[in-house]
């Protein structure tokens, strides 16, 4: 990567942090929560979405250690190999993934609630991520339902 690209990207991120201080504070808080849950409590981060779906981040690593000496029948057998496997919670992956995964779960819950309420009204609806579409004549209703479900 060229020095110019590095400089430009650092300036873009600095300006985003200045413009969106509240979102940066929320992201930082979520990251701190994930650090405590995965690091100090040694548990994968989990939560329940507004729709009631349980979510657990499956970020773990498998640590394998081998020992050349194995005890069999209370005798030391130096020719046998013993392999111990231990699943360890990945604090770094839980910290890096929690904020975006949590926000995506809220976005998808909002989209599902919006689509269900529009479907009940007989309004056709399409979406990709956080972009919602309907027929032009139904846009005012979709806008209202979308806002109602956001705060529901």
Secondary structure as UniProt FT lines:
FT   HELIX           3..19
FT   HELIX           21..35
FT   HELIX           36..40
FT   STRAND          46..48
FT   TURN            50..51
FT   STRAND          54..56
FT   STRAND          60..67
FT   STRAND          70..72
FT   TURN            73..74
FT   STRAND          75..77
FT   TURN            78..79
FT   STRAND          82..89
FT   HELIX           91..120
FT   TURN            121..122
FT   STRAND          126..128
FT   TURN            129..130
FT   STRAND          131..133
FT   HELIX           136..138
FT   HELIX           139..150
//
